[in-house]
């Protein structure tokens, strides 16, 4: 059984879509565009600002106005980073169950380390994390295994002793690349074309209440 649990952040541990969507709509407002509904933006949230700017502004990284728009998006997001963000239903109980059995847990995300720390601090979770790894913590973010290898090093366990949960194929690819036990979650920001059953994860779950059972704990 795994000895530690690592979580992707956006769409896995926490529902950050409302605040990310609000930041995107602030950028649209600056360009005199109407706001977009959250339901349209939610499936792109796991791809962060790049995915939201592509969907909400039609901007790709090679567009001349992309750097300025991305900087504005990040500024708006940081200003309202935890206005509406919450843990997914059932996640608080799952974390408490892990802690009750002295199982360390941490966060590995492609969000910048600065924003990740800021969000987890505001949510009251930072001090509970055994490790926090951001997208800029290593030269290569997910789907490269580097961030997960760093997390395992920080908690002083082998990658094989860790369980990694995510709502994007890149999470599963990164975990599989370093021999972690991977879990695809279905409560995140899956688009209509997403097929998590095809990602190659070791487990596929529908609710955080299933997490303890993956470690042999009572559900």
ZIUR-V851426 format. One record per backbone hydrogen bond with DSSP energy under -1.0 kcal/mol. NH is the residue of the N-H (numbers start at 1). CO is the residue of the C=O. If there is no record, write none. Layout:
BEGIN
nh=NH co=CO
nh=NH co=CO
END
This chain:
BEGIN
nh=3 co=161
nh=4 co=161
nh=5 co=104
nh=6 co=163
nh=7 co=106
nh=8 co=165
nh=11 co=14
nh=12 co=9
nh=14 co=9
nh=15 co=86
nh=16 co=14
nh=20 co=16
nh=21 co=17
nh=22 co=18
nh=23 co=19
nh=24 co=20
nh=25 co=21
nh=26 co=22
nh=27 co=23
nh=28 co=24
nh=29 co=25
nh=30 co=26
nh=32 co=29
nh=33 co=28
nh=40 co=37
nh=41 co=37
nh=42 co=38
nh=44 co=41
nh=45 co=42
nh=47 co=44
nh=48 co=45
nh=51 co=47
nh=52 co=48
nh=53 co=49
nh=54 co=50
nh=55 co=51
nh=56 co=52
nh=57 co=53
nh=59 co=53
nh=63 co=60
nh=66 co=63
nh=69 co=65
nh=70 co=66
nh=71 co=67
nh=72 co=68
nh=73 co=69
nh=74 co=70
nh=75 co=71
nh=76 co=72
nh=77 co=73
nh=78 co=74
nh=79 co=75
nh=80 co=76
nh=81 co=78
nh=83 co=80
nh=88 co=13
nh=91 co=88
nh=94 co=90
nh=95 co=91
nh=96 co=92
nh=97 co=93
nh=98 co=94
nh=99 co=95
nh=100 co=96
nh=101 co=97
nh=102 co=99
nh=103 co=98
nh=106 co=5
nh=107 co=131
nh=108 co=7
nh=109 co=133
nh=116 co=112
nh=117 co=113
nh=118 co=114
nh=119 co=115
nh=120 co=116
nh=121 co=117
nh=122 co=118
nh=123 co=119
nh=124 co=121
nh=125 co=120
nh=126 co=120
nh=128 co=125
nh=130 co=105
nh=133 co=107
nh=135 co=111
nh=137 co=134
nh=144 co=141
nh=149 co=145
nh=150 co=146
nh=151 co=147
nh=152 co=148
nh=153 co=149
nh=154 co=150
nh=155 co=151
nh=157 co=152
nh=161 co=158
nh=162 co=159
nh=163 co=4
nh=164 co=181
nh=165 co=6
nh=166 co=183
nh=171 co=168
nh=172 co=168
nh=173 co=169
nh=174 co=170
nh=175 co=171
nh=176 co=172
nh=177 co=173
nh=179 co=176
nh=180 co=175
nh=181 co=162
nh=183 co=164
nh=184 co=203
nh=185 co=166
nh=186 co=205
nh=194 co=191
nh=198 co=195
nh=199 co=196
nh=203 co=182
nh=205 co=184
nh=210 co=207
nh=211 co=208
nh=214 co=211
nh=215 co=212
nh=216 co=213
nh=217 co=212
END
